[in-house]
Amino acid sequence: MKKLNLILILFLSLNTFAQNVNDKINLFETNLSHWDKSTSKKSSLKERMAFYNANAVSIAVIKDYKIEWVKAYGFADVSEKKEATTQTLFQAASISKSINSLGILKLVQEGKLGLDDDINNYLKTWKFPYDEISKGKKITIANLLSHKAGLSVHGFGGYEKGKDLPTIIQILDGLKPSNSIAVRSIFEPGLKFEYSGGGTTISQLILENTTGEKYEDYMLKNVLTPLGMSNSSFNQPASKDKENLLATAYINGKEVKGKYHIYPEKAAAGLWTNPTDLANYIIETQLSLLGKSNKILSKEMSAKRVENNLGLFLNDFKGTKYFGHSGGNEGFVCHYVGSLEEGNGVVVMTNGSNMKIVEEIVSSIAGLNNWKNYPLEPIKESIASAIKVASEKNIDKGIELYKNLKKTKPNEYNFSDEGELNNLGYEFLKDNKIDSAIKIFSLNVTEFPTSVNVYDSRGEAYFNKKEYALSKKDYQKVLELEPTNQNAKQILLKIQEVSKK
């Protein structure tokens, strides 16, 4: 009799849990901003996906150090009518850096690398060319992983399928067919934070030179497989057996040529994965910090990794700490976050180009599971999205709408993020609507006159239009605001060369 009662209690508990989870999922799907008490407006996940041109969204939710639920929505490929599933693979973009740090730190833990040693001690096939900018200071592996190496090249654009791919050394030296500038010092190492995918790419070469293995092979055997990331891979191009699982990339709803780009910068941007696999990584990190698991790193090494932002970013919200990382490749955006305590987390991946949908989903999950002290700010609508249609019809009317909304509805739209207008400007630039791009970038300069990025973007548009005098003026302003900006220096040299012809 007692045994039957126990079985009944267990059945009822499981049923209650399932009902509770289903209720959460229903609320999440029908009212994404359910937590935002400042508005009575309700928007479903489907509506927000349509608003942000996100064709597919895949999510894994973590609670109490376990995966609570996983779901995928929309289409992995629209033209093929291929629905997204929880097995669909997305490009993790810069989230690759988090997984890369595990591979590097495993070698440190094994005594094969020294975290605070000069990187040239481990580089065999290429040496970093120190110059007077580094002021005699040596770059360490810790500098590379924490973005404190003082190096150029923020991120990478990838390569169209079928195009020639550069070697890692060609990438580091900025040589063709590489499409990025050389990875070089822009200020002395250890001075300050400067995000550098270029620095992460140096760590990729260090791993290969140290192990004698291909990067993707070492990472599969020593990191991905032990973590239970069974569907994930750093292969670029992706291996044949994964091709049917790959999501197609989209920029503002338009399919990227060739379906997606290829990233030989594997450590910085080359991981193909899904939310379930990344959730396994988050849980392992959480358990390792508690000393309850050491599939890759010891408790001590995991603590050092998190506390020093080695491949991730640690945020402290009123004493409650969360670690995470975002990613954005051509046609993919994603984000993960995990709590250091209580075992909460979420992974969101999408084959779109607008991070706002990802931010809204993370806030919705944090609200559903009552994450301690996690900041839930009232959602402001994207001002770029609000003026986009009008701007496409008539750029001056679009700018007029921007100014009117800022005057009449300053709290309803996101006017504080320079990325709003910057991204819209680049949409016009990619569509070869250079005059419209310049007008949007000029508006951004007016709105954010002390930002390096806004002058850099307008300078690029002027350069594309061959208005070299105006481009030169903008890049000189970049150097005025940031004297060590390597990109501005290189563009000014190009302008000088062009002007002589």
Long-range contacts (C-beta under 8 A, 24 or more apart in sequence): 21-68, 21-69, 24-69, 24-368, 24-369, 25-69, 25-71, 27-368, 28-364, 28-365, 28-368, 32-360, 32-361, 32-364, 33-360, 33-363, 33-364, 33-379, 34-364, 34-367, 34-368, 35-363, 35-364, 35-366, 35-367, 35-368, 35-376, 36-376, 36-378, 36-379, 38-378, 39-378, 39-379, 45-73, 45-361, 46-73, 48-357, 48-360, 49-73, 49-74, 49-357, 51-357, 51-385, 52-352, 52-354, 52-356, 52-357, 52-382, 52-385, 53-250, 53-252, 53-253, 53-352, 53-353, 53-354, 54-350, 54-351, 54-352, 54-354, 54-357, 55-248, 55-250, 55-253, 55-350, 55-351, 55-352, 56-84, 56-88, 56-247, 56-350, 56-351, 56-352, 57-84, 57-348, 57-349, 57-350, 57-357, 57-361, 58-84, 58-86, 58-88, 58-90, 58-274, 58-275, 58-348, 58-349, 58-350, 59-275, 59-346, 59-347, 59-348, 59-349, 59-361, 59-365, 60-86, 60-274, 60-275, 60-276, 60-278, 60-279, 60-346, 60-347, 61-279, 61-345, 61-346, 61-365, 61-369, 62-279, 62-282, 62-283, 62-338, 62-343, 62-344, 62-345, 62-346, 63-343, 63-344, 63-369, 64-342, 64-343, 65-283, 65-286, 65-287, 65-343, 66-283, 66-343, 67-276, 67-279, 67-280, 67-283, 68-369, 70-275, 70-276, 70-279, 76-246, 76-247, 76-248, 76-351, 77-247, 77-248, 77-259, 78-248, 78-250, 78-255, 79-248, 79-255, 80-248, 84-247, 86-274, 86-275, 86-276, 87-231, 87-245, 87-274, 88-245, 88-246, 88-247, 88-274, 89-231, 89-232, 89-238, 89-242, 89-245, 89-246, 89-247, 89-272, 89-273, 89-274, 90-247, 90-272, 90-273, 90-274, 90-332, 90-334, 90-349, 90-350, 90-351, 91-247, 91-249, 91-260, 91-263, 91-269, 91-271, 91-272, 91-327, 91-329, 91-331, 91-332, 91-334, 92-271, 92-272, 92-273, 92-278, 92-327, 92-332, 92-334, 92-349, 93-269, 93-327, 93-328, 93-329, 93-332, 93-333, 93-334, 94-155, 94-197, 94-268, 94-269, 94-325, 94-326, 94-327, 94-328, 95-271, 95-273, 95-278, 95-325, 95-326, 95-327, 95-334, 95-335, 95-336, 96-234, 96-266, 96-267, 96-268, 96-269, 96-270, 96-271, 96-327, 97-145, 97-197, 97-200, 97-267, 97-268, 97-311, 97-312, 97-325, 98-281, 98-311, 98-312, 98-325, 98-336, 99-219, 99-223, 99-224, 99-229, 99-271, 99-281, 99-311, 100-200, 100-203, 100-204, 100-219, 100-267, 100-268, 100-311, 101-145, 101-305, 101-310, 101-311, 101-312, 102-223, 102-227, 102-281, 102-296, 102-297, 102-305, 102-311, 103-207, 103-218, 103-219, 103-222, 103-223, 104-141, 104-145, 104-203, 104-206, 104-207, 104-311, 105-145, 105-296, 105-297, 105-301, 105-304, 105-305, 105-310, 105-311, 106-222, 106-223, 106-296, 106-297, 107-207, 107-210, 107-211, 108-141, 108-301, 109-297, 109-298, 109-301, 112-210, 112-211, 113-141, 113-206, 113-210, 114-141, 115-140, 115-141, 115-142, 116-140, 116-141, 116-142, 117-141, 119-143, 119-144, 119-202, 119-206, 122-206, 122-209, 122-210, 123-202, 123-205, 123-206, 123-209, 124-209, 125-169, 125-205, 125-209, 126-168, 126-169, 126-172, 126-173, 126-205, 128-202, 129-184, 130-185, 131-184, 131-185, 133-184, 133-185, 133-186, 133-187, 133-188, 133-484, 134-185, 134-188, 134-189, 135-188, 137-188, 137-189, 137-190, 138-189, 139-185, 139-189, 139-199, 140-189, 141-203, 141-206, 142-308, 142-310, 143-189, 143-190, 143-199, 144-199, 144-200, 144-202, 144-203, 145-200, 145-203, 145-310, 145-311, 146-193, 146-308, 146-309, 146-310, 147-193, 147-194, 147-195, 147-196, 147-199, 147-309, 148-189, 148-190, 148-191, 148-192, 148-193, 148-194, 149-189, 149-194, 149-196, 149-199, 149-202, 150-185, 150-186, 150-187, 150-188, 150-189, 150-190, 150-191, 150-192, 150-194, 151-183, 151-184, 151-185, 151-186, 151-194, 151-196, 151-198, 151-199, 151-202, 152-181, 152-182, 152-183, 152-184, 152-185, 152-186, 152-196, 152-198, 152-486, 152-487, 153-180, 153-181, 153-182, 153-183, 153-196, 153-197, 153-198, 153-199, 153-201, 154-195, 154-196, 154-197, 154-198, 155-197, 155-268, 155-269, 155-328, 156-180, 156-197, 156-263, 156-265, 156-268, 156-269, 157-261, 157-330, 158-261, 158-262, 158-263, 158-269, 158-329, 158-330, 159-261, 159-262, 159-263, 159-264, 160-257, 160-258, 160-261, 160-262, 161-237, 161-258, 161-259, 161-260, 161-261, 161-262, 162-258, 163-262, 165-236, 165-262, 165-264, 166-264, 167-264, 168-201, 168-204, 168-205, 168-208, 168-264, 168-265, 169-205, 171-201, 171-264, 171-265, 172-198, 172-201, 172-202, 172-205, 181-486, 181-487, 181-490, 184-486, 186-484, 186-485, 186-486, 187-484, 197-265, 197-268, 197-269, 198-268, 200-265, 200-267, 200-268, 201-265, 201-267, 201-268, 203-267, 204-265, 204-266, 204-267, 204-268, 207-267, 215-266, 215-267, 216-266, 216-270, 222-296, 223-296, 224-277, 226-295, 226-296, 227-277, 227-280, 227-281, 227-284, 227-295, 227-296, 228-277, 228-280, 229-273, 229-277, 229-278, 229-280, 229-281, 230-277, 231-273, 231-274, 231-276, 231-277, 232-271, 232-272, 232-273, 232-274, 232-277, 233-271, 233-272, 233-273, 234-266, 234-267, 234-270, 234-271, 234-272, 235-270, 235-272, 236-262, 236-263, 236-264, 236-266, 236-270, 237-262, 238-272, 242-272, 246-272, 247-332, 247-351, 248-331, 248-351, 249-329, 249-330, 249-331, 249-332, 249-351, 250-331, 250-351, 250-352, 250-353, 251-330, 251-331, 251-353, 251-427, 251-430, 252-353, 252-354, 252-427, 253-352, 256-330, 256-331, 260-329, 260-330, 260-331, 260-332, 261-329, 261-330, 261-331, 263-329, 269-327, 269-329, 273-349, 274-349, 275-347, 275-348, 275-349, 278-336, 278-347, 278-349, 279-345, 279-347, 282-336, 282-338, 282-345, 282-347, 283-338, 283-343, 283-345, 285-323, 285-338, 286-338, 286-339, 286-340, 286-343, 286-345, 289-340, 306-340, 317-373, 317-374, 317-375, 318-373, 319-373, 320-372, 320-373, 320-374, 322-371, 322-374, 326-355, 326-358, 328-353, 328-355, 333-358, 334-358, 335-359, 335-362, 337-362, 339-371, 339-372, 341-372, 342-372, 344-369, 344-371, 353-423, 354-382, 354-385, 354-423, 356-382, 380-411, 380-412, 380-413, 380-414, 381-412, 381-413, 381-414, 382-413, 382-414, 382-420, 383-413, 383-414, 383-415, 383-420, 383-421, 384-420, 384-421, 384-423, 384-424, 386-413, 387-424, 388-424, 388-427, 391-424, 391-428, 391-436, 391-440, 395-428, 395-435, 395-436, 395-439, 395-440, 396-439, 399-439, 399-440, 399-443, 402-443, 415-447, 418-444, 418-447, 418-448, 418-451, 418-453, 418-454, 421-447, 422-453, 422-454, 422-457, 425-457, 425-458, 425-461, 426-457, 429-460, 429-461, 429-464, 434-461, 434-464, 434-465, 435-465, 437-461, 438-462, 438-465, 450-481, 451-481, 452-478, 452-481, 452-482, 452-485, 455-481, 456-485, 456-487, 456-488, 459-488, 459-491, 460-491, 463-491, 463-494, 463-495, 468-495, 468-498, 468-499, 471-495
